[in-house]
């Protein structure tokens, strides 16, 4: 199994920035890619960004392109989400997730970290 622990959430004013971290442990060698998702109150969980461990290719939701940046530190088994120009609609619980090689879905999930953007 892969264990994931998010950190870095908090309260920020609109236009501000936050950086989330996701530390992976356990069978991290089985992880092919990492993703960030978010879920706002009363809404379904949605994809935010993803990155492959090897090569570092990235993918973003249209709603965060140009504002959020996903990166990884392979030596630390950690993935980051740099969030800039935050908007109130970015308020949500943010989750990181791990996808195994050969899998089309994310297999392991963290417990989530709250991000609140005030107007």
Secondary structure, DSSP 4 states (H G I P E B T S, - for coil): -EEEEEE--EEEETT--EEEEEEEEESGGGEEEEEEEEE-TTS--EEEEEEETTT--EEE-TTTTTTEEEEEEGGGTEEEEEE-S--GGG-EEEEEEEEETT-SS--EE---EEEEEE-
